[in-house]
Amino acid sequence: MSAFASAEEAIRHCKGLDVEAAVWLFWDDAGQPLEADFSVPNKRGLFRATHGVYSLVAASPDHHAPLIEALDEVVSFAGPAPFDAAAGVLAHLRSRR
């Protein structure tokens, strides 16, 4: 899991082609699922692909689980404390309820 300071920072880091391929899943700071809303679609050509432009919006129902439910599946953590360990993330999520 990678923690970003803002949605904009996450968007800069996570390329559109990877987002579309579900390499990345997103949650807000309360652990609610977010999904990409592409305003400019990704393009794939014979020799070249270009990343689209997207924003993060509240995910449609059943898109993916809230972070508190998915936390057991996370195998590594990258980010400042408290987001550098499962216990810290869990404490943060509980404080946001």
Secondary structure, 3 states (H helix, E strand, C coil): CECCCCHHHHHHHCCHHHHHCCCCCEECCCCCEEEEEEEECCEECCCCEECCEEEEEECCCCCCCCHHHHHHHCCCCECCCCCCCHHHHHHHHHHCC
